[in-house]
Amino acid sequence: MRGSARWIAVFGIGLIVALGVAFVLVSVAERQQEARQLTYNRIVEIAPGEPDPAVWGMNFPQQYEDWRSTLRTSTFDDYSRYGRYGGSEAFSRLDKYPDYRRIFAGNAFSVEYNEDRGHANALNDMLSIQRLGDQKPGACMTCKSTQVPQLMQTIGVDQFYATPVKAMVEQHGFKHSVACADCHDSGTLQLKITRPAFTEAMASRGIDVSKASRQEMRTYVCAQCHVEYYFAGPNKSVTFPWRNGLEIEQIERYYDEINFSDWTHAETQAPLIKAQHPEFELYSTGVHARSGVACADCHMPYTRVGAQKVSSHWVNTPLAHVNTSCTTCHGQQSEETMRQRVYAIQDRTYSQLQHAEQALLAAMDGIKAAMAAGVPGDRLVEARRLHRRAHLRWDFISAENSMGFHSPQEAVRLLGDATDYARQAELAAYKAMIEHGQRASAR
């Protein structure tokens, strides 16, 4: 009996093991089938540069539905989840921050300045902006549509920049916003650079983007557009001011060397620069960049769909998915702890931003008072130079879309310098006014 019991036990164990192996094999087969359906089930052939995301969606339905989520506009009720300083709300910055009308006096941003929304809204939002009306150059379309790369190839980059947006839409029927073809090769699905301004700017820094690693490309495809830029020359060519480097002092030196300004301030007559959205530049000075963390790691975190690990294409704030964006690396912290750390950084940055803003307004008041007192322009050169330096640093953080989170220490440094330069501008203006009065009395 003992021998029979032993054999029965061995048989039972073997049966359990066999069933376990069978279960694993069936599970693996099912997951492989799911993976094949997600990755290799090609319903249609996607033409090179295909601009319509719906066509890509035939083969990649999950990514397409994620992309469609960028149409969603969060509301102020979502602040507990998405943060306090932006997101994708369709609001006017001029209404929320009335002092911006003075800070940008003489610039079109003092008339209309709206918060950015998601990628799927980019084209319609740009077309509806009234800042330049029908005078918007083609350069304004550069980062707003998947149809841009093909048209650049057809008519040439210079002609593209020089063609007014209104004519471009009428002649070429622009209707697709930022989507798949802006970042992916339709044949290989590899990430690719589709905007020449980025390639040119990186080359000016001695960097060949064709040799970039895949992890670097997961930042570079975003950096094609999420940057500071200006329109150069009569064709309004999109140009990134990176020849000297990405830090604010290097960018400022570039603009000073070419004697560039976006406009002359209506109140102070200072030649100022309007910063755009320098996410890549600020991120490049932060700890995440130094650690090799890419934009997509946080804004397009990996998620599981069946057996497949896919990058979420609902490109949005990491605050919407802290568990996959943050705690993947910061596993020792809870989701709520990480969210509160982000809020603390952003609240501190916003406080410093307001201090710098008040200092800017005081500098403007000082220069205006000096002008009203009859101080000649050559006596206000220094005050205006300091106004320019203060404004660029304040706007660099104001226009950037992370409220300092991309590089907290750099953001606070820039705003501290902005406040300092603004106070120096105020003092320089009043000093010029006093000296002017003394000269007048001496006469």
Backbone torsions as a table, in degrees:
resi	resn	phi	psi	omega
1	MET	NA	-35.9	-179.0
2	ARG	-63.5	-41.4	179.1
3	GLY	-64.4	-39.7	178.9
4	SER	-64.7	-41.6	179.8
5	ALA	-63.6	-37.4	179.7
6	ARG	-64.7	-43.3	-179.9
7	TRP	-66.9	-37.5	176.9
8	ILE	-62.2	-42.8	179.6
9	ALA	-62.9	-44.1	179.2
10	VAL	-62.4	-42.3	179.2
11	PHE	-62.6	-41.9	-179.7
12	GLY	-63.3	-43.7	178.8
13	ILE	-64.0	-42.4	179.0
14	GLY	-61.6	-40.0	179.0
15	LEU	-63.4	-42.0	179.5
16	ILE	-63.2	-43.4	179.1
17	VAL	-63.1	-43.3	-179.8
18	ALA	-61.9	-43.6	178.3
19	LEU	-63.2	-39.0	178.5
20	GLY	-63.7	-43.9	178.3
21	VAL	-62.9	-42.5	179.0
22	ALA	-61.1	-41.7	178.9
23	PHE	-61.9	-44.1	179.8
24	VAL	-62.9	-43.6	-179.2
25	LEU	-63.6	-41.6	178.1
26	VAL	-64.2	-42.4	-179.9
27	SER	-63.6	-42.7	178.7
28	VAL	-63.0	-42.8	179.8
29	ALA	-61.4	-42.5	179.2
30	GLU	-63.5	-43.2	-179.2
31	ARG	-68.2	-36.8	176.0
32	GLN	-63.9	-38.1	177.4
33	GLN	-65.2	-42.3	177.0
34	GLU	-60.5	-43.5	-179.1
35	ALA	-62.7	-42.1	179.8
36	ARG	-62.9	-40.7	-179.6
37	GLN	-65.4	-38.6	-178.1
38	LEU	-73.7	-36.7	-169.6
39	THR	-103.9	-37.4	-168.3
40	TYR	-115.6	-1.4	-177.9
41	ASN	-80.8	88.8	-176.0
42	ARG	-86.8	106.7	178.7
43	ILE	-76.6	-40.5	-178.9
44	VAL	-132.8	158.0	170.6
45	GLU	-85.9	129.0	-178.3
46	ILE	-95.3	119.2	-177.9
47	ALA	-66.9	152.0	176.7
48	PRO	-55.1	127.5	177.9
49	GLY	72.6	13.9	-178.6
50	GLU	-49.7	117.4	-173.8
51	PRO	-83.6	-18.0	-173.8
52	ASP	-84.8	112.8	-179.1
53	PRO	-64.2	-24.1	179.4
54	ALA	-64.9	-32.1	177.0
55	VAL	-67.4	-45.2	175.7
56	TRP	-60.3	-35.6	-178.2
57	GLY	-64.0	-21.0	175.9
58	MET	-62.0	-37.2	179.6
59	ASN	-92.4	-27.5	-174.9
60	PHE	-129.0	69.2	-175.1
61	PRO	-62.0	-36.9	-179.4
62	GLN	-64.3	-48.2	179.9
63	GLN	-64.3	-36.8	179.7
64	TYR	-65.3	-43.5	179.0
65	GLU	-65.9	-36.7	175.0
66	ASP	-60.5	-46.8	-179.7
67	TRP	-60.2	-41.3	179.3
68	ARG	-60.8	-25.7	178.4
69	SER	-65.1	-20.4	178.5
70	THR	-71.7	-8.6	171.6
71	LEU	-70.0	-23.7	-175.0
72	ARG	-67.0	135.0	177.2
73	THR	-109.5	119.6	178.4
74	SER	-72.2	162.2	-178.4
75	THR	-116.7	173.0	179.5
76	PHE	-65.1	-21.7	176.2
77	ASP	-69.6	-16.9	-178.3
78	ASP	-87.0	2.9	-174.3
79	TYR	-58.1	-33.0	-179.3
80	SER	-62.7	-23.4	179.8
81	ARG	-104.0	-41.8	-171.8
82	TYR	-98.9	-6.1	179.4
83	GLY	102.5	173.2	-171.5
84	ARG	-102.4	-8.6	-165.8
85	TYR	-124.7	50.0	176.9
86	GLY	135.6	-113.0	-173.4
87	GLY	86.1	-125.2	178.9
88	SER	-136.2	31.5	179.7
89	GLU	-72.1	139.8	178.8
90	ALA	-90.2	72.6	-179.7
91	PHE	-122.1	161.0	178.1
92	SER	-88.3	123.7	176.1
93	ARG	-66.0	-29.7	-179.5
94	LEU	-67.9	-33.5	177.0
95	ASP	-75.1	-38.6	-178.7
96	LYS	-74.7	-34.4	-179.1
97	TYR	-127.3	80.9	-173.1
98	PRO	-57.3	-28.7	-179.2
99	ASP	-65.0	-16.8	178.4
100	TYR	-61.2	-28.3	179.2
101	ARG	-61.9	-36.4	176.5
102	ARG	-78.0	-42.4	-176.6
103	ILE	-61.0	-34.8	-179.8
104	PHE	-104.7	21.7	-177.0
105	ALA	-53.9	128.3	-179.1
106	GLY	94.6	-11.6	178.1
107	ASN	-106.1	151.1	-178.7
108	ALA	-60.8	-22.6	178.3
109	PHE	-68.9	-13.4	175.4
110	SER	-80.7	-9.9	-179.8
111	VAL	-102.1	-39.2	179.3
112	GLU	-149.1	127.7	-178.8
113	TYR	-152.7	96.6	-174.5
114	ASN	-105.8	150.9	177.2
115	GLU	-68.9	142.8	178.2
116	ASP	-69.8	146.8	173.8
117	ARG	-112.9	-170.4	-175.5
118	GLY	-68.2	167.4	-175.6
119	HIS	-54.8	-40.5	-176.6
120	ALA	-69.0	-13.5	177.5
121	ASN	-97.7	-6.0	-168.7
122	ALA	-58.4	-46.1	-177.1
123	LEU	-65.3	-50.9	-178.5
124	ASN	-62.4	-38.7	179.7
125	ASP	-64.7	-41.3	179.1
126	MET	-66.1	-42.6	-178.6
127	LEU	-66.0	-29.9	-177.1
128	SER	-84.8	-12.7	179.9
129	ILE	-65.3	132.6	-177.2
130	GLN	-100.0	3.3	-173.8
131	ARG	-52.8	-49.2	-179.2
132	LEU	-110.1	2.0	177.5
133	GLY	56.3	-134.6	-179.8
134	ASP	-78.1	-0.2	-178.6
135	GLN	-92.5	4.4	179.9
136	LYS	-60.8	124.5	178.6
137	PRO	-75.1	161.8	179.2
138	GLY	-56.9	-26.6	178.9
139	ALA	-55.4	-29.7	179.2
140	CYS	-65.0	-21.0	-178.2
141	MET	-86.7	-10.2	-168.7
142	THR	-48.3	-47.1	-174.6
143	CYS	-109.3	24.6	-173.5
144	LYS	-113.7	-3.6	-175.7
145	SER	-155.1	144.9	175.1
146	THR	-71.0	-10.1	179.0
147	GLN	-81.9	-10.5	-175.9
148	VAL	-62.5	-51.4	-176.2
149	PRO	-57.2	-42.6	-179.9
150	GLN	-64.9	-41.5	-179.6
151	LEU	-67.7	-37.0	175.9
152	MET	-59.4	-40.8	178.4
153	GLN	-68.0	-33.6	-175.8
154	THR	-75.1	-48.1	-173.5
155	ILE	-106.2	-7.5	-178.0
156	GLY	94.3	145.9	-175.7
157	VAL	-63.5	-44.7	-178.1
158	ASP	-61.9	-42.9	179.5
159	GLN	-66.6	-36.6	177.1
160	PHE	-59.0	-50.2	-178.8
161	TYR	-61.0	-36.8	-173.6
162	ALA	-80.7	-16.8	-177.9
163	THR	-80.2	124.6	179.2
164	PRO	-58.6	146.0	-179.0
165	VAL	-56.5	-41.9	-178.2
166	LYS	-58.7	-46.3	179.5
167	ALA	-66.5	-37.4	-179.3
168	MET	-62.6	-43.5	-179.8
169	VAL	-67.1	-42.2	-179.5
170	GLU	-66.1	-37.9	-175.3
171	GLN	-84.6	-30.8	-171.3
172	HIS	-120.6	1.2	172.7
173	GLY	59.9	48.8	179.1
174	PHE	-61.8	128.0	179.6
175	LYS	-146.5	-8.1	-178.5
176	HIS	-105.5	132.0	-179.3
177	SER	-85.9	-168.9	178.3
178	VAL	-60.2	127.9	-176.4
179	ALA	-161.4	-154.2	-167.8
180	CYS	-53.3	-51.6	-172.7
181	ALA	-66.8	-13.2	177.9
182	ASP	-71.2	-22.0	-173.9
183	CYS	-125.8	-20.0	-172.1
184	HIS	-119.9	144.7	168.3
185	ASP	-78.7	129.5	-173.7
186	SER	-69.1	-23.4	-179.6
187	GLY	-85.7	-50.3	-176.1
188	THR	-96.1	-16.7	-175.4
189	LEU	68.8	4.7	177.6
190	GLN	-67.0	151.1	176.1
191	LEU	-67.2	143.9	-178.0
192	LYS	-145.9	156.3	175.5
193	ILE	-92.8	127.2	-177.0
194	THR	-116.5	-3.6	-178.7
195	ARG	-115.2	116.7	-172.8
196	PRO	-64.1	-27.3	-177.5
197	ALA	-60.2	-36.6	179.8
198	PHE	-67.9	-46.3	179.2
199	THR	-59.1	-43.1	179.9
200	GLU	-64.4	-42.7	-178.4
201	ALA	-67.4	-40.2	178.0
202	MET	-66.8	-38.1	177.5
203	ALA	-62.3	-34.9	178.6
204	SER	-65.6	-18.7	176.9
205	ARG	-98.6	4.7	179.9
206	GLY	80.9	22.1	-177.6
207	ILE	-112.5	124.6	177.5
208	ASP	-95.6	105.5	-174.6
209	VAL	-68.4	-18.0	178.4
210	SER	-68.0	-15.0	179.9
211	LYS	-102.4	9.8	-177.2
212	ALA	-68.1	146.6	174.3
213	SER	-74.8	166.7	178.6
214	ARG	-62.2	-39.4	179.4
215	GLN	-64.5	-39.6	176.3
216	GLU	-64.2	-38.8	179.5
217	MET	-64.4	-26.5	179.0
218	ARG	-70.7	-9.3	168.9
219	THR	-104.9	-40.8	-174.0
220	TYR	-61.2	-37.8	-178.9
221	VAL	-64.7	-27.3	175.9
222	CYS	-78.4	-38.0	-176.9
223	ALA	-70.6	-7.4	172.9
224	GLN	-61.0	-28.3	-172.1
225	CYS	-127.8	-32.8	-175.7
226	HIS	-85.2	69.7	-171.8
227	VAL	-148.0	169.3	167.7
228	GLU	-83.0	138.5	-179.9
229	TYR	-153.6	170.1	172.5
230	TYR	-146.0	165.9	178.3
231	PHE	-96.7	119.4	-174.9
232	ALA	-105.0	139.3	172.3
233	GLY	72.1	179.0	-177.1
234	PRO	-65.6	-25.2	179.2
235	ASN	-84.5	-2.5	-179.6
236	LYS	59.6	44.4	-178.6
237	SER	-67.0	131.2	178.0
238	VAL	-68.7	123.1	-175.4
239	THR	-135.9	136.0	177.2
240	PHE	-99.0	131.8	-175.5
241	PRO	-83.6	59.5	-170.2
242	TRP	-108.7	4.5	-173.8
243	ARG	-55.9	-36.5	-179.0
244	ASN	-91.7	-13.1	-176.9
245	GLY	136.6	-178.7	-173.6
246	LEU	-101.4	-10.8	-178.2
247	GLU	-79.1	158.3	-170.6
248	ILE	-59.8	-40.1	-179.8
249	GLU	-64.2	-35.8	179.5
250	GLN	-72.1	-39.1	177.0
251	ILE	-67.2	-42.6	178.3
252	GLU	-61.5	-42.2	179.1
253	ARG	-62.5	-39.4	177.4
254	TYR	-58.7	-49.2	-178.7
255	TYR	-64.9	-37.8	178.7
256	ASP	-66.2	-39.0	-178.1
257	GLU	-64.1	-33.0	179.6
258	ILE	-98.7	5.7	177.8
259	ASN	55.3	48.8	-175.8
260	PHE	-99.6	141.7	167.9
261	SER	-148.0	147.4	178.1
262	ASP	-77.3	-34.1	-180.0
263	TRP	-166.3	166.4	175.6
264	THR	-100.8	122.6	-174.9
265	HIS	-60.4	132.0	-173.4
266	ALA	-65.3	-28.9	-177.1
267	GLU	-93.0	-40.9	-172.5
268	THR	-105.3	-13.0	-176.6
269	GLN	64.8	20.9	176.5
270	ALA	-81.5	139.7	177.4
271	PRO	-80.5	107.7	-170.8
272	LEU	-111.2	164.2	177.0
273	ILE	-117.0	133.2	174.5
274	LYS	-94.6	110.2	176.9
275	ALA	-67.9	148.3	-179.2
276	GLN	-95.3	-99.6	179.8
277	HIS	-143.3	78.2	-170.4
278	PRO	-80.5	56.3	179.4
279	GLU	-62.7	-46.1	-176.7
280	PHE	-64.1	-41.5	-178.6
281	GLU	-64.4	-45.0	-178.8
282	LEU	-69.3	-44.9	177.6
283	TYR	-54.9	-37.3	-175.2
284	SER	-65.4	-16.5	178.7
285	THR	-96.8	0.6	-172.3
286	GLY	-100.4	173.9	-176.2
287	VAL	-69.0	-31.9	179.9
288	HIS	-66.5	-41.2	177.3
289	ALA	-63.5	-43.7	-179.8
290	ARG	-64.9	-25.0	-179.0
291	SER	-92.1	2.2	178.3
292	GLY	81.2	15.2	177.4
293	VAL	-80.7	128.3	-177.9
294	ALA	-93.3	162.0	176.9
295	CYS	-53.2	-45.2	-176.2
296	ALA	-65.8	-25.9	179.4
297	ASP	-60.1	-34.2	-176.8
298	CYS	-100.9	-40.1	-175.8
299	HIS	-90.9	-16.5	178.2
300	MET	-137.2	59.6	-172.1
301	PRO	-64.4	154.5	177.0
302	TYR	-68.3	140.0	175.1
303	THR	-134.5	163.2	179.1
304	ARG	-99.2	129.0	172.0
305	VAL	-125.6	97.7	-173.4
306	GLY	64.4	-124.6	-179.2
307	ALA	-87.9	-6.2	-170.8
308	GLN	-101.5	135.2	171.1
309	LYS	-92.7	117.1	-177.4
310	VAL	-123.4	153.6	175.7
311	SER	-84.5	124.9	179.5
312	SER	-62.1	132.0	178.8
313	HIS	-102.9	14.0	168.3
314	TRP	-87.1	82.8	-175.2
315	VAL	-71.8	113.2	-178.4
316	ASN	-157.8	-170.3	-177.7
317	THR	-67.0	138.4	175.5
318	PRO	-59.8	-20.1	178.0
319	LEU	-62.9	-17.9	178.8
320	ALA	-79.5	-15.7	-178.1
321	HIS	-151.4	60.4	-177.1
322	VAL	-57.9	-35.1	-175.7
323	ASN	-63.0	-33.9	179.0
324	THR	-98.1	-24.3	-178.7
325	SER	-86.2	-36.6	-171.4
326	CYS	-111.7	-51.9	-172.8
327	THR	-72.3	-10.2	173.1
328	THR	-58.1	-39.3	176.8
329	CYS	-97.7	-39.5	-177.8
330	HIS	-95.1	57.5	-174.3
331	GLY	-66.4	-17.4	-179.2
332	GLN	-78.5	-9.1	-177.7
333	GLN	-110.3	147.4	176.5
334	SER	-77.8	163.2	179.3
335	GLU	-59.0	-42.7	-178.6
336	GLU	-68.2	-36.9	177.7
337	THR	-62.3	-43.6	179.3
338	MET	-64.4	-40.4	179.5
339	ARG	-62.8	-42.1	179.8
340	GLN	-67.1	-31.2	176.2
341	ARG	-65.9	-40.0	177.2
342	VAL	-63.6	-46.5	179.8
343	TYR	-59.2	-40.8	-178.4
344	ALA	-62.8	-42.7	178.0
345	ILE	-63.2	-46.5	-177.1
346	GLN	-68.8	-38.6	178.1
347	ASP	-63.5	-41.8	178.8
348	ARG	-64.1	-43.3	178.8
349	THR	-62.8	-43.9	-178.3
350	TYR	-63.6	-38.6	177.8
351	SER	-61.3	-45.1	178.7
352	GLN	-67.0	-34.5	177.6
353	LEU	-61.9	-41.8	179.0
354	GLN	-66.6	-40.0	177.2
355	HIS	-61.3	-43.8	179.0
356	ALA	-64.5	-38.5	179.7
357	GLU	-62.6	-43.9	178.8
358	GLN	-65.4	-36.1	176.8
359	ALA	-66.4	-39.0	176.6
360	LEU	-60.4	-45.6	-179.5
361	LEU	-62.9	-39.3	178.2
362	ALA	-65.5	-38.8	177.3
363	ALA	-63.4	-41.8	178.2
364	MET	-62.9	-41.3	178.2
365	ASP	-61.6	-41.2	-179.6
366	GLY	-64.7	-43.8	179.9
367	ILE	-67.0	-40.5	177.3
368	LYS	-61.5	-41.6	-180.0
369	ALA	-63.5	-40.9	178.9
370	ALA	-65.0	-41.8	178.1
371	MET	-63.5	-41.4	179.7
372	ALA	-65.3	-28.4	179.8
373	ALA	-82.2	0.6	176.8
374	GLY	88.3	12.9	178.4
375	VAL	-64.0	125.9	-178.6
376	PRO	-67.3	155.7	-175.5
377	GLY	-58.6	-35.8	-177.5
378	ASP	-67.9	-17.5	177.2
379	ARG	-86.8	-7.7	-177.3
380	LEU	-112.1	10.1	-179.2
381	VAL	-58.7	-45.7	-177.5
382	GLU	-66.7	-42.8	179.1
383	ALA	-61.2	-40.8	179.9
384	ARG	-70.9	-35.8	176.4
385	ARG	-62.3	-42.4	178.9
386	LEU	-68.8	-35.8	174.6
387	HIS	-59.7	-44.0	179.5
388	ARG	-60.3	-44.5	-178.3
389	ARG	-67.1	-41.9	179.5
390	ALA	-65.6	-44.2	-177.4
391	HIS	-62.7	-44.0	-177.2
392	LEU	-61.0	-42.2	-179.3
393	ARG	-69.9	-41.1	176.6
394	TRP	-62.8	-46.2	-175.7
395	ASP	-71.4	-28.6	178.2
396	PHE	-58.2	-38.1	179.4
397	ILE	-88.1	-36.2	179.0
398	SER	-63.1	-42.4	-176.7
399	ALA	-80.8	-21.8	-179.8
400	GLU	-71.6	145.1	-166.6
401	ASN	-97.4	23.1	177.7
402	SER	-120.2	2.5	-172.2
403	MET	46.2	49.2	172.8
404	GLY	87.3	-11.5	-173.0
405	PHE	-65.5	-31.6	-177.9
406	HIS	-61.4	-25.2	176.9
407	SER	-162.0	81.1	-171.4
408	PRO	-55.9	-45.4	-177.5
409	GLN	-67.3	-39.4	178.8
410	GLU	-66.6	-38.8	179.6
411	ALA	-61.6	-46.5	179.7
412	VAL	-65.9	-38.0	177.5
413	ARG	-60.9	-47.2	-178.5
414	LEU	-63.4	-40.2	-179.3
415	LEU	-71.7	-33.6	174.0
416	GLY	-63.9	-42.8	177.2
417	ASP	-65.7	-37.6	178.8
418	ALA	-61.1	-44.5	178.5
419	THR	-62.6	-43.4	-179.8
420	ASP	-62.4	-49.0	-179.2
421	TYR	-63.8	-37.0	179.3
422	ALA	-65.5	-42.3	178.5
423	ARG	-66.4	-37.6	175.7
424	GLN	-63.3	-38.3	178.0
425	ALA	-63.4	-42.6	178.3
426	GLU	-61.1	-46.7	-179.9
427	LEU	-64.6	-40.9	179.6
428	ALA	-62.2	-37.6	179.5
429	ALA	-66.9	-45.4	-178.8
430	TYR	-70.1	-33.6	175.6
431	LYS	-63.5	-43.4	178.0
432	ALA	-62.8	-37.5	-179.8
433	MET	-67.9	-41.6	179.0
434	ILE	-64.6	-44.9	-179.7
435	GLU	-63.9	-37.3	177.9
436	HIS	-64.1	-41.6	178.9
437	GLY	-66.4	-37.6	178.4
438	GLN	-65.0	-39.5	178.6
439	ARG	-65.4	-41.4	-179.8
440	ALA	-64.2	-39.3	180.0
441	SER	-68.0	-37.2	-179.2
442	ALA	-65.5	-30.7	179.0
443	ARG	-73.8	NA	NA
